Amino acid sequence: MQRLHVPARLVVFMAAALVARSSVLAAERWTIGLAANGSPIDALVVPGASATSPTVLLVGGIAGSDRSADAVVREVARFEAISQNRRFRLLAVPVANPDAQPLQFPPTGAAYREHAESHVLWRWIGTHAPALVLIVGPDAGLADALSTNAVADIGSIPARRVDLAVKTLDTIIETIEPSAAHQELERRRMQSPRAFADQLAGVYGHDFSQPTYIAAMAIISRLRLGERAGVAQLLAPYLDGTRDSFARPSQSSLAAHMLLTEYARRTGDERAKNLVVRAAGSGFTDAGELREFMPLHGGWSDSLFMDVPILAQAGALTGDRRFFDMAARHVAFMQQIVLRADGLYRHQASTDAAWGRGNGFPALGLALTLSEFPADHPAYARLLASFRQHMAVLARFQDENGMWRNVIDRPGSYAEYSATAMIGTAMLRGIRRGWLNAPRYQPLVDRAWQAIRLRTSADGRLVDVCESTGTRGLTDDDYLRRIAILGRDDRGGGMAMLFATELAGL
């Protein structure tokens, strides 16, 4: 770990000078993450001769905005001036550590709450899997760590320090071979949605001892994959009455009954149908009248997924239109609390942060609800318009790699796995049902699928799933620093399986 003390005013001055200099470049600029104090970490992108050109990453500013950063910007400008026959695609991070924080590779601690700059670099480099990483100036052990570890659980990447004062990239790089990380991403890129879902089904969806939406999403996908016998075994205690599927009423246990809807439709099991209707009945008083709102909503945007689709499914299963009436009423109630004027959803009334999964919930929730809703219901047009408006706003915030961020509208907030899978699924459902314009939205779905596929290992390890966020009173910065999980995660795995089975038409 290396520490460099630089006066704060000098850091600010040097960073401003670097931005001014790099702003004259035509290279595409990405904000790839945030430093511990919120400073953006930017990358510059210069395409190669073709889409299949290998990628080389040039990194400077490991110890702050110093001469190495300026050297990287100069080299990007020189490389960009080569208008033809570029041997590789160039990614460059001029100031990898804008505040000269101590770095650690591989990073430890909770990403991106601790060692923020280290986690940003490590996971971003891993998911882009360059053939080669070249580091100008001090490297804080990054070169050795990249070369000897599976970066972001993907694969190793050759890396070394270079001196751009002596040579240019063209003279430094003799041959370019695919890195182990690149080879692994190419393997993932070739997977079909069906193969992807089958692979994750070996890891996720094997426990329903506690009925939750997290468990239910993966098990729904197993059912779609034809694993009826295994799913029946998980549901047996609830169907035969030895266990109560709604013994602990909560938003999550209510949403878990979507699994029972799926099972009832595929098997004709009346017991499953009755459990769905009973749970959805929490929307009515003892006298059978509609409540003002669903009693378990908690004020979270999650409620548009947790409470609403099950009402619509109960209506479709029974033909009782009161369930649709209650669904429409609760959507209107929740939107008064959590829908922002710009069309994004705040996660809770006590914050204005447009949390990623807090927008994935309304996106997927309304898509599932509309799938059940009668087109002649008085609220149908309003629900459809609301869904379309949300999709149009979200479309503007998909990042350069096909992801949606953990705070949707905050550049540099980390690219979040579960929100991307949920929003991608919602858009796909919208296209296939004729609610969304395919030429406009299909490319977004394709890019989201590619991003999810590349961030998923064969044994179910995922890159950057936001931890659970059930705490009230969080600030915008708290959402930016929610822990990003690298590894297995039932929440992310279930949503990815749902996306894949939807793509596979299952």
C-alpha positions as CSV (number, residue, x, y, z in Angstrom):
1,M,0.0,0.0,0.0
2,Q,1.5,3.3,-1.0
3,R,0.7,6.8,0.5
4,L,1.6,10.1,-1.2
5,H,0.9,13.3,0.6
6,V,-0.1,16.1,-1.9
7,P,-1.5,19.5,-0.8
8,A,-5.2,19.6,-1.4
9,R,-5.0,22.8,-3.5
10,L,-2.3,21.3,-5.7
11,V,-4.4,18.2,-6.3
12,V,-7.4,20.3,-7.3
13,F,-5.3,22.5,-9.6
14,M,-3.6,19.6,-11.3
15,A,-6.9,17.7,-11.8
16,A,-8.5,20.8,-13.3
17,A,-5.5,21.3,-15.6
18,L,-5.8,17.6,-16.7
19,V,-9.5,17.9,-17.4
20,A,-8.9,21.1,-19.4
21,R,-6.2,19.4,-21.4
22,S,-8.1,16.1,-22.0
23,S,-11.3,17.9,-22.9
24,V,-9.9,18.9,-26.3
25,L,-9.6,15.2,-27.2
26,A,-12.3,13.6,-29.3
27,A,-12.0,10.4,-27.4
28,E,-15.1,9.1,-25.7
29,R,-15.2,9.8,-22.0
30,W,-16.7,7.5,-19.4
31,T,-17.1,8.1,-15.7
32,I,-16.2,4.7,-14.3
33,G,-16.5,5.3,-10.6
34,L,-16.2,7.6,-7.6
35,A,-13.4,8.3,-5.3
36,A,-13.9,8.2,-1.5
37,N,-14.8,11.9,-1.4
38,G,-17.0,11.7,-4.5
39,S,-14.5,12.9,-7.1
40,P,-15.2,11.2,-10.5
41,I,-12.8,8.7,-11.9
42,D,-12.8,9.0,-15.7
43,A,-11.7,6.9,-18.6
44,L,-11.0,7.8,-22.2
45,V,-11.8,5.4,-25.1
46,V,-10.2,5.4,-28.5
47,P,-11.6,2.6,-30.8
48,G,-9.3,0.2,-32.7
49,A,-9.4,-0.6,-36.4
50,S,-12.3,-2.9,-36.0
51,A,-14.8,-4.1,-33.4
52,T,-12.6,-7.2,-32.8
53,S,-9.4,-5.3,-32.1
54,P,-7.8,-6.3,-28.8
55,T,-8.0,-3.9,-25.9
56,V,-5.1,-2.2,-24.1
57,L,-5.6,-0.3,-20.9
58,L,-3.3,2.6,-20.0
59,V,-3.4,3.8,-16.4
60,G,-1.9,6.8,-14.8
61,G,-2.4,8.9,-11.6
62,I,-2.1,5.9,-9.2
63,A,-0.5,8.3,-6.7
64,G,-2.7,11.3,-7.6
65,S,-2.9,13.8,-10.4
66,D,0.8,13.9,-11.2
67,R,3.0,13.8,-14.3
68,S,2.0,10.3,-15.1
69,A,-1.6,11.5,-15.6
70,D,-0.4,14.1,-18.0
71,A,1.7,11.6,-19.9
72,V,-1.4,9.3,-20.3
73,V,-3.4,12.2,-21.8
74,R,-0.6,13.0,-24.2
75,E,-0.4,9.4,-25.3
76,V,-4.1,9.2,-25.9
77,A,-4.0,12.3,-28.1
78,R,-1.1,10.8,-30.0
79,F,-2.8,7.5,-30.4
80,E,-6.1,9.2,-31.5
81,A,-4.2,11.0,-34.2
82,I,-3.6,7.6,-35.9
83,S,-6.6,7.6,-38.0
84,Q,-6.1,4.2,-39.7
85,N,-4.8,0.8,-38.8
86,R,-4.8,1.2,-35.0
87,R,-3.6,-2.2,-33.8
88,F,-5.7,-2.1,-30.7
89,R,-8.5,-0.4,-28.9
90,L,-7.2,2.0,-26.2
91,L,-8.8,2.5,-22.8
92,A,-7.1,5.0,-20.6
93,V,-7.6,6.1,-17.0
94,P,-5.4,9.2,-16.6
95,V,-6.2,9.9,-12.9
96,A,-7.0,6.5,-11.3
97,N,-6.7,7.9,-7.8
98,P,-7.6,11.6,-7.8
99,D,-7.3,12.1,-4.0
100,A,-4.0,10.2,-3.6
101,Q,-5.6,7.7,-1.2
102,P,-3.8,4.6,0.0
103,L,-4.5,1.7,-2.5
104,Q,-4.6,-2.0,-2.0
105,F,-4.8,-4.8,-4.7
106,P,-6.6,-7.1,-4.6
107,P,-8.9,-4.8,-2.6
108,T,-10.3,-5.8,0.8
109,G,-13.2,-4.4,2.7
110,A,-16.7,-3.5,1.6
111,A,-16.9,-2.1,-1.9
112,Y,-17.4,0.8,-2.5
113,R,-17.5,1.9,1.1
114,E,-13.9,1.0,1.9
115,H,-10.9,1.4,-0.4
116,A,-13.3,2.9,-2.9
117,E,-10.6,3.8,-5.5
118,S,-9.1,0.3,-5.3
119,H,-12.4,-1.4,-5.8
120,V,-13.4,0.9,-8.7
121,L,-10.2,0.1,-10.6
122,W,-10.1,-3.6,-9.8
123,R,-13.7,-4.5,-10.8
124,W,-13.8,-2.1,-13.8
125,I,-10.6,-3.6,-15.2
126,G,-11.9,-7.1,-14.6
127,T,-15.2,-6.6,-16.4
128,H,-13.4,-5.0,-19.4
129,A,-10.8,-7.8,-19.5
130,P,-8.1,-6.0,-21.6
131,A,-5.4,-8.0,-23.2
132,L,-2.8,-5.9,-21.5
133,V,-2.6,-3.2,-18.8
134,L,0.2,-0.7,-18.8
135,I,0.8,1.5,-15.8
136,V,2.6,4.8,-15.9
137,G,4.4,5.9,-12.8
138,P,3.9,4.3,-9.3
139,D,1.6,1.2,-9.4
140,A,0.9,0.4,-5.7
141,G,1.2,-3.3,-6.6
142,L,-1.6,-3.2,-9.2
143,A,0.5,-4.7,-12.0
144,D,1.5,-7.8,-9.9
145,A,-2.0,-8.2,-8.6
146,L,-3.6,-8.1,-12.0
147,S,-1.1,-10.6,-13.4
148,T,-1.5,-13.2,-10.6
149,N,-5.2,-13.0,-9.6
150,A,-8.5,-13.7,-11.2
151,V,-9.6,-10.1,-11.4
152,A,-13.2,-9.6,-10.2
153,D,-13.5,-13.4,-10.3
154,I,-13.0,-13.4,-14.0
155,G,-9.4,-14.0,-14.9
156,S,-5.8,-12.7,-14.8
157,I,-4.6,-9.9,-17.0
158,P,-0.9,-9.3,-17.9
159,A,0.2,-5.9,-16.6
160,R,3.5,-4.0,-16.2
161,R,4.9,-0.5,-15.6
162,V,6.0,1.6,-18.5
163,D,7.8,4.9,-19.1
164,L,6.0,7.0,-21.7
165,A,8.9,9.5,-21.6
166,V,11.1,7.0,-23.3
167,K,8.7,5.1,-25.7
168,T,5.2,5.3,-27.2
169,L,2.6,2.6,-26.9
170,D,3.3,1.4,-30.4
171,T,6.9,0.8,-29.6
172,I,6.3,-0.7,-26.2
173,I,3.7,-3.3,-27.4
174,E,5.2,-5.9,-29.7
175,T,2.5,-8.7,-29.6
176,I,-0.9,-8.7,-28.0
177,E,-2.4,-12.0,-26.9
178,P,-5.8,-12.5,-25.2
179,S,-5.6,-12.4,-21.5
180,A,-7.2,-15.2,-19.3
181,A,-9.9,-12.7,-18.3
182,H,-10.7,-11.9,-22.0
183,Q,-10.9,-15.6,-22.8
184,E,-13.3,-16.1,-20.0
185,L,-15.5,-13.2,-21.1
186,E,-15.6,-14.7,-24.6
187,R,-16.8,-18.0,-23.2
188,R,-19.6,-16.2,-21.4
189,R,-20.4,-14.1,-24.5
190,M,-21.2,-17.3,-26.4
191,Q,-23.9,-18.6,-23.9
192,S,-27.5,-18.7,-25.0
193,P,-30.1,-17.5,-22.5
194,R,-31.3,-21.1,-22.0
195,A,-27.8,-22.4,-21.3
196,F,-27.2,-19.4,-18.9
197,A,-30.4,-20.2,-17.0
198,D,-29.6,-23.9,-16.8
199,Q,-26.2,-23.1,-15.4
200,L,-27.6,-20.8,-12.7
201,A,-30.3,-23.3,-11.9
202,G,-27.6,-25.6,-10.5
203,V,-26.8,-22.9,-7.9
204,Y,-29.9,-20.9,-7.2
205,G,-33.6,-21.7,-6.4
206,H,-33.2,-24.8,-4.1
207,D,-34.5,-23.4,-0.8
208,F,-38.1,-22.2,-0.1
209,S,-38.0,-22.8,3.7
210,Q,-38.7,-19.1,4.1
211,P,-41.1,-17.8,1.4
212,T,-39.5,-14.6,0.1
213,Y,-39.4,-12.9,-3.3
214,I,-35.7,-13.6,-3.5
215,A,-36.2,-17.3,-3.3
216,A,-39.3,-17.3,-5.5
217,M,-37.7,-15.6,-8.5
218,A,-35.1,-18.3,-9.0
219,I,-37.6,-21.1,-8.3
220,I,-40.0,-19.6,-10.9
221,S,-37.2,-19.9,-13.4
222,R,-36.5,-23.5,-12.5
223,L,-40.2,-24.1,-13.1
224,R,-39.9,-22.4,-16.5
225,L,-36.9,-24.7,-17.3
226,G,-39.1,-27.7,-16.7
227,E,-37.9,-28.7,-13.3
228,R,-41.4,-29.3,-12.0
229,A,-40.6,-32.3,-9.8
230,G,-38.0,-30.4,-7.8
231,V,-40.2,-27.3,-7.4
232,A,-43.1,-29.5,-6.3
233,Q,-40.9,-30.9,-3.5
234,L,-40.1,-27.4,-2.3
235,L,-43.8,-26.3,-2.4
236,A,-45.3,-29.5,-0.9
237,P,-45.3,-28.4,2.8
238,Y,-47.3,-25.3,1.8
239,L,-49.7,-27.1,-0.5
240,D,-50.5,-29.8,2.0
241,G,-51.0,-27.4,4.8
242,T,-48.1,-28.5,7.1
243,R,-46.6,-25.0,6.7
244,D,-48.2,-21.6,6.2
245,S,-46.9,-19.6,3.2
246,F,-48.1,-16.4,4.8
247,A,-47.3,-17.1,8.4
248,R,-45.0,-14.1,8.5
249,P,-46.9,-11.4,6.5
250,S,-44.4,-9.1,4.8
251,Q,-44.0,-7.5,1.4
252,S,-41.4,-10.2,0.5
253,S,-43.6,-13.1,1.6
254,L,-46.6,-11.6,-0.3
255,A,-44.4,-11.4,-3.5
256,A,-43.3,-14.9,-3.0
257,H,-46.8,-16.1,-3.9
258,M,-46.0,-15.2,-7.5
259,L,-44.3,-18.6,-7.5
260,L,-47.6,-20.2,-6.5
261,T,-49.3,-18.4,-9.4
262,E,-46.8,-19.9,-11.8
263,Y,-47.2,-23.3,-10.3
264,A,-51.0,-23.2,-10.3
265,R,-51.0,-22.3,-14.0
266,R,-48.6,-25.0,-15.0
267,T,-50.1,-27.8,-12.9
268,G,-53.7,-26.8,-12.4
269,D,-53.3,-27.2,-8.6
270,E,-56.2,-25.5,-6.9
271,R,-54.3,-25.4,-3.6
272,A,-51.7,-23.2,-5.1
273,K,-54.4,-20.9,-6.5
274,N,-56.1,-20.7,-3.2
275,L,-52.9,-19.6,-1.4
276,V,-52.4,-16.8,-4.0
277,V,-56.0,-15.6,-3.5
278,R,-55.6,-15.7,0.3
279,A,-52.4,-13.7,0.4
280,A,-53.8,-11.1,-2.1
281,G,-56.9,-10.9,0.1
282,S,-54.8,-8.8,2.5
283,G,-55.8,-5.9,0.2
284,F,-59.4,-6.1,1.5
285,T,-61.1,-5.5,4.8
286,D,-62.9,-8.2,6.7
287,A,-66.1,-6.9,5.0
288,G,-64.6,-7.4,1.6
289,E,-64.0,-3.7,0.9
290,L,-60.9,-2.3,-0.8
291,R,-58.3,-0.9,1.6
292,E,-56.9,2.6,1.1
293,F,-53.6,0.9,0.3
294,M,-51.8,-2.4,0.8
295,P,-51.0,-2.7,4.5
296,L,-47.5,-4.0,4.2
297,H,-46.1,-1.4,1.8
298,G,-43.8,0.4,4.2
299,G,-43.4,3.4,2.0
300,W,-40.8,1.8,-0.2
301,S,-40.9,1.8,-4.0
302,D,-40.4,-2.0,-3.7
303,S,-44.1,-2.1,-3.0
304,L,-44.9,-1.7,-6.7
305,F,-43.3,-5.1,-7.2
306,M,-44.0,-6.7,-3.9
307,D,-47.7,-5.8,-3.5
308,V,-49.2,-5.1,-6.9
309,P,-48.5,-8.0,-9.3
310,I,-49.9,-10.6,-6.9
311,L,-53.2,-8.7,-6.8
312,A,-53.4,-8.7,-10.6
313,Q,-52.5,-12.4,-10.7
314,A,-55.2,-13.2,-8.2
315,G,-57.6,-11.2,-10.4
316,A,-56.6,-13.2,-13.4
317,L,-56.8,-16.5,-11.6
318,T,-60.3,-15.9,-10.2
319,G,-61.9,-13.4,-12.6
320,D,-62.7,-11.2,-9.6
321,R,-62.1,-7.6,-10.8
322,R,-61.9,-6.2,-7.3
323,F,-58.3,-7.4,-7.3
324,F,-57.5,-5.3,-10.3
325,D,-59.3,-2.4,-8.7
326,M,-57.1,-2.8,-5.6
327,A,-53.9,-3.1,-7.7
328,A,-54.7,0.2,-9.5
329,R,-55.6,1.9,-6.3
330,H,-52.3,0.9,-4.6
331,V,-50.2,2.0,-7.7
332,A,-51.8,5.4,-7.5
333,F,-51.2,5.6,-3.7
334,M,-47.5,4.6,-4.0
335,Q,-46.8,6.9,-6.8
336,Q,-47.9,9.8,-4.7
337,I,-45.2,8.9,-2.2
338,V,-42.3,7.7,-4.4
339,L,-42.6,8.9,-8.0
340,R,-40.4,11.9,-8.6
341,A,-41.3,14.8,-10.9
342,D,-38.7,13.6,-13.4
343,G,-40.2,10.2,-13.8
344,L,-37.7,8.2,-11.7
345,Y,-38.7,6.6,-8.4
346,R,-37.2,7.6,-5.1
347,H,-36.7,4.6,-2.9
348,Q,-38.5,6.0,0.1
349,A,-40.2,9.2,1.2
350,S,-37.3,10.2,3.4
351,T,-34.8,10.4,0.5
352,D,-34.8,11.6,-3.1
353,A,-32.2,9.0,-4.2
354,A,-33.2,7.1,-7.3
355,W,-31.8,3.8,-6.1
356,G,-31.2,1.3,-8.9
357,R,-33.2,-1.7,-7.5
358,G,-35.7,0.9,-6.2
359,N,-36.4,1.6,-9.9
360,G,-36.1,-2.0,-11.0
361,F,-39.0,-2.9,-8.6
362,P,-41.5,-0.5,-10.2
363,A,-40.3,-1.4,-13.7
364,L,-40.7,-5.1,-13.3
365,G,-43.7,-4.8,-11.1
366,L,-45.7,-2.8,-13.6
367,A,-44.6,-5.1,-16.4
368,L,-45.9,-8.1,-14.5
369,T,-49.1,-6.3,-13.5
370,L,-49.9,-5.1,-17.0
371,S,-49.5,-8.7,-18.2
372,E,-52.5,-9.7,-16.1
373,F,-54.6,-6.6,-16.4
374,P,-57.8,-6.6,-18.6
375,A,-57.4,-4.0,-21.4
376,D,-61.0,-2.8,-20.7
377,H,-60.3,-2.0,-17.1
378,P,-60.7,1.8,-16.4
379,A,-57.1,2.0,-15.0
380,Y,-55.4,0.0,-17.8
381,A,-54.5,3.1,-19.9
382,R,-53.1,4.9,-16.9
383,L,-51.0,2.0,-15.8
384,L,-49.7,1.5,-19.4
385,A,-48.8,5.2,-19.7
386,S,-47.0,5.1,-16.4
387,F,-45.0,2.1,-17.4
388,R,-44.1,3.7,-20.8
389,Q,-43.0,6.9,-19.1
390,H,-40.8,5.1,-16.7
391,M,-39.2,3.0,-19.4
392,A,-38.5,6.2,-21.5
393,V,-36.8,7.9,-18.6
394,L,-34.7,4.8,-17.7
395,A,-33.6,4.4,-21.3
396,R,-31.7,7.7,-21.0
397,F,-29.6,6.4,-18.1
398,Q,-28.3,3.0,-19.4
399,D,-24.5,3.4,-19.3
400,E,-21.9,2.8,-22.0
401,N,-21.7,-0.9,-21.1
402,G,-25.4,-1.7,-21.0
403,M,-25.8,-1.4,-17.2
404,W,-28.0,0.8,-14.9
405,R,-26.3,2.3,-11.9
406,N,-26.9,1.8,-8.2
407,V,-28.1,5.5,-8.2
408,I,-29.7,5.7,-11.6
409,D,-29.0,9.3,-12.4
410,R,-25.6,9.7,-10.7
411,P,-22.6,9.3,-13.1
412,G,-19.9,7.2,-11.4
413,S,-22.3,5.3,-9.1
414,Y,-21.4,1.7,-9.6
415,A,-23.1,-0.4,-12.3
416,E,-25.6,-2.6,-10.5
417,Y,-26.4,-6.1,-11.5
418,S,-29.9,-6.8,-10.1
419,A,-31.4,-3.5,-11.3
420,T,-30.0,-4.1,-14.8
421,A,-31.6,-7.6,-14.9
422,M,-34.9,-6.3,-13.7
423,I,-35.1,-3.3,-16.0
424,G,-34.0,-5.5,-18.9
425,T,-36.7,-8.0,-18.2
426,A,-39.3,-5.2,-17.9
427,M,-38.3,-3.7,-21.3
428,L,-38.3,-7.1,-22.9
429,R,-41.8,-7.9,-21.6
430,G,-42.9,-4.5,-22.9
431,I,-41.5,-5.1,-26.4
432,R,-43.1,-8.6,-26.7
433,R,-46.5,-7.4,-25.4
434,G,-46.5,-4.5,-27.9
435,W,-46.3,-1.8,-25.2
436,L,-42.9,-0.5,-26.2
437,N,-41.3,0.3,-29.6
438,A,-39.0,-2.5,-30.5
439,P,-36.5,-0.5,-32.7
440,R,-36.1,1.9,-29.7
441,Y,-35.9,-0.6,-26.8
442,Q,-34.5,-3.9,-28.2
443,P,-30.9,-2.5,-28.5
444,L,-31.2,-1.6,-24.8
445,V,-32.3,-5.1,-23.9
446,D,-29.6,-6.6,-25.9
447,R,-26.9,-4.5,-24.3
448,A,-28.3,-5.3,-20.8
449,W,-28.3,-9.0,-21.5
450,Q,-24.7,-8.8,-22.8
451,A,-23.7,-6.9,-19.6
452,I,-25.4,-9.4,-17.3
453,R,-24.0,-12.4,-19.2
454,L,-20.4,-11.0,-18.9
455,R,-20.8,-10.4,-15.2
456,T,-21.9,-14.0,-14.3
457,S,-19.5,-16.9,-13.8
458,A,-20.3,-20.6,-14.4
459,D,-20.6,-21.2,-10.7
460,G,-23.0,-18.3,-10.0
461,R,-20.6,-15.6,-8.9
462,L,-21.8,-12.1,-9.8
463,V,-20.2,-8.7,-10.1
464,D,-21.7,-5.8,-8.0
465,V,-25.1,-6.7,-6.6
466,C,-26.3,-4.1,-4.1
467,E,-26.8,-5.3,-0.6
468,S,-30.3,-5.2,1.0
469,T,-31.5,-1.7,1.6
470,G,-34.2,-1.7,4.2
471,T,-32.9,1.1,6.4
472,R,-34.9,4.3,6.6
473,G,-33.4,7.8,6.5
474,L,-30.6,7.1,4.1
475,T,-29.0,10.0,2.4
476,D,-28.0,10.1,-1.3
477,D,-24.4,9.4,-0.3
478,D,-25.6,6.4,1.7
479,Y,-27.1,4.8,-1.4
480,L,-23.8,5.5,-3.3
481,R,-21.9,3.6,-0.7
482,R,-24.2,0.6,-0.3
483,I,-22.1,-2.5,-0.3
484,A,-21.6,-4.0,-3.8
485,I,-21.4,-7.8,-3.5
486,L,-18.9,-9.7,-5.6
487,G,-19.7,-13.4,-5.5
488,R,-22.8,-15.5,-5.1
489,D,-26.0,-13.6,-4.3
490,D,-29.5,-15.2,-4.4
491,R,-31.2,-11.8,-5.2
492,G,-29.0,-11.1,-8.2
493,G,-29.0,-14.8,-9.3
494,G,-32.8,-15.0,-9.2
495,M,-33.3,-11.8,-11.3
496,A,-30.7,-12.9,-13.8
497,M,-32.5,-16.2,-14.2
498,L,-35.8,-14.5,-14.7
499,F,-34.2,-12.3,-17.4
500,A,-32.7,-15.3,-19.2
501,T,-35.8,-17.4,-19.1
502,E,-37.8,-14.5,-20.4
503,L,-35.3,-14.1,-23.3
504,A,-35.6,-17.8,-24.0
505,G,-39.3,-17.5,-24.3
506,L,-39.9,-19.9,-21.4
